[in-house]
Amino acid sequence: MSLDTTKHAAGTPDTPLPWAELGLKEDEYGRIREILGRRPTGAELAMYSVMWSEHCSYKSSKVHLKQFGEKAPENTALLVGIGENAGVVDVGQGYAVTFKVESHNHPSYIEPYQGAATGVGGIVRDILAMGARPVAVMDPLRFGAADHPDTKRVLPGVVAGIGGYGNCLGLPNIGGEVVFDPCYQGNPLVNALCVGVMKHEDIHLAKASGTGNQVILYGARTGGDGIGGVSVLASETFDSTGPAKRPAVQVGDPFQEKLLIECTLELFAEGLVTGIQDLGGAGLSCATSELASAGSGGMRVELDRVPLRDSSLSPEEILMSESQERMCAVVEPAKVARFLEICEKWDVLATVIGEVTEGDRLEITWHGEQIVDVPPRTVAHEGPVYQRPYARPEWQDALQADDAARLPRPAGGEELREQVLKLVASPNQASKAWITDQYDRFVQGNTVLAQPEDSGMVRIDEETGLGVAVATDGNGRYAKLDPYTGAQLALAESYRNVAATGARPLAVTDCLNFGSPEDPGVMWQFAEACRGLADGCRELGTPVTGGNVSLYNQTGETAVHPTPVVGVLGVIDDVARRTPMAFAEPGQLVYLLGETREELGGSAWSQVVHGHLGGLPPAVDLDREKLLADILISGSRDGMIDAAHDLSDGGLVQAVTESCLKGGNGVRLVVPDGLDPFVLLFSESAGRAVVAVPRSEELRFTDMCGARGLPATRIGVVDGDAVEVQGQFSLPLAEVREAYEATIPALLA
């Protein structure tokens, strides 16, 4: 077959091309022809198809995502916002922190190990491309029913992939979540977050500027794995027979990535890089078009210079390949020799593949023949924008009317005890140590807090103790009941988790996991969640720095619950002042902060005891969340709080149980006057935390809460070896621990 050059394309306008097979719509193909004034070549079609995919172009979500910029709070610590590889936040003392969460959902269902591993690798390179040293990772995960046979295939592979890749990179895994629900059966959610640290002056951006500057591809060779990868794979639903796209899943090599990280950081340190982009989704198509689009000129690339693992790859396949561990840098000609020298030192293959040109075109040749000649912005930044129709689902009213408050409640203390034990042993509330013990949480020696703490926390400056805390949260059950409120509850919980450790929340990243945008009901959920999150971030003063949208998480007609996962990053001046969750000292006084109302819609109790989902989620009061955060941060800084734990899934009894088990001490609780013991234990009202206060600090602490107007109710004392609710029941810690720790190993045995 002869090479399809731009000259050949211009002379053969009627040659049929497989645009539909590559995921393009007829009108999209028509628009490409209009942009080029001719039919595209095969190579151009390959580039447009991956870059205009849902995963890369955000064509169904752009119209809603713009709220994050339009409603962004003012006077924040944001240094680099939405649009770059990751957002960057000023954390003081000349340090900047970059963080971002992304999805690798579809690949992780097909090939759990490689899908999850390359999800970690991809997010780490995003952080590296900003000029930062990656310092920690986190993984919010969602799987199908815990007892479903396929969960035993997917979960161990995903966990092994995350641990295998992250541990080999020497990056601590400091947090995340694991949630089970039948709605994720054919569409597990594997989200990956990375945090990186740099000085302000070290920030790098993805742009190709300076005519004559050289374009260098460095890292691994390009192979046939990952052709189309997430760019195409994540842009359609699975059919009822499941996926059949194994070759599209990338294969990772963490040792190559470790070399790439150290090599890149040395290149940065010597000032050799003018612009840089990692190769993730859409591979070379993305790196070249985005660098050229964001720069001041054009770019010319000689594709036959790209080092290959498979010499049989066609130009189209090379452009679409998402092989891992690759970066693309723009380098001044005088610095190329030193750039290549450092790459050789680190045993990283580096090849000059092109240069920045004066024009405004991206031109790619293959053995001297031109196969691509496009305006780069039309590939990278001016793809389709859809105003998808959306409508509130007809079933929403009935779902919300099915109030969980009507469900049968425990009749007395003994039944209350049974239900507490059942809740604590349920897959979503039980210990995840079987999973998190496979991750290295303390490598590098700077991890201060890690799972199962409310937030992960790492030290970033040894002398001053400056550190950052990060939490991720998202409750798909709440969002199914009300996506606007559900998104705000995810934000509020993550914000609260960061504050509970003593850190001040600064900024947000999000991964928005939804079903098919072609379903008006799903699109309504997405629109409402975006609106809720944008409104909430404005009110809390935490800008969205970037993130990811993952659509088509659907098998046939069955979509996942709308699952906006929200990551919040906070700063703490001295990690020595952090607040852990453990009840560590007998005699500590236990205080409940905030107000408890009868709010059971979407609760863990309704799910575990009754298999029920209905009603309204807990109400959100963001002013209360800010006040609670201020109290938790002040109490931590001034030594008034020994332990803190947010109240969310499972309510007070779950939080207290976890704090007891972590500290090895029991607790005696008293039900406040006028409050039903059942509601006290199982309600999931937001804006609450439980804290342990030293007796010597009680007056100072309660005075602070009273002066600030935060309800603070003394509900017990750390004491004994049981979780005891006076007048109701007593559960020995040994019995609770056995129930809490046995569930996950038994399910996955």
Secondary structure, DSSP 8 states (H G I E B T S, - for coil): -----HHHHHH-TT----TTTTT--HHHHHHHHHHHTS---HHHHHHHHHHTSHHHH-TTTHHHHTHHHHT--SS-SEEE-TTSSSEEEEEETTEEEEEEEEE-HHHHHHSHHHHHHHHHHHHHHHHHHTT-EEEEEEEEEEES-TTSHHHHHHHHHHHHHHHHHHHHHT--EEEEEEEE-GGGSSS-EEEEEEEEEEEGGG-------STT-EEEEEES-B-STTBSHHHHHTTS-B-TT----GGGS----HHHHHHHHHHHHHHHHTT--SEEEE--TTHHHHHHHHHHHHSSSEEEEEGGGS-BS-TT--HHHHHHB--SSEEEEEE-GGGHHHHHHHHHHTT--EEEEEEEESSS-EEEEETTEEEEEE-HHHHHT------------TTHHHHHHS-GGGS----SHHHHHHHHHHHHTSTTTS--HHHHTTS-SSTTS-EEE-TTSSSEEEES-TTT--EEEEEEE--HHHHHH-HHHHHHHHHHHHHHHHHHTT-EEEEEEEEEE-S-TTSHHHHHHHHHHHHHHHHHHHHHT--EEEEEEE---EETTEE---EEEEEEEEEES-GGG---S---STT-EEEEES------TT-HHHHHHH----S------HHHHHHHHHHHHHHHHTT--SEEEE--TTHHHHHHHHHHHHHT--EEE---TT--HHHHHH---SS-EEEEE-GGGHHHHHHHHHHHT--EEEEEEE-TTEEEETTTEEEEHHHHHHHHHHHHHHHH-
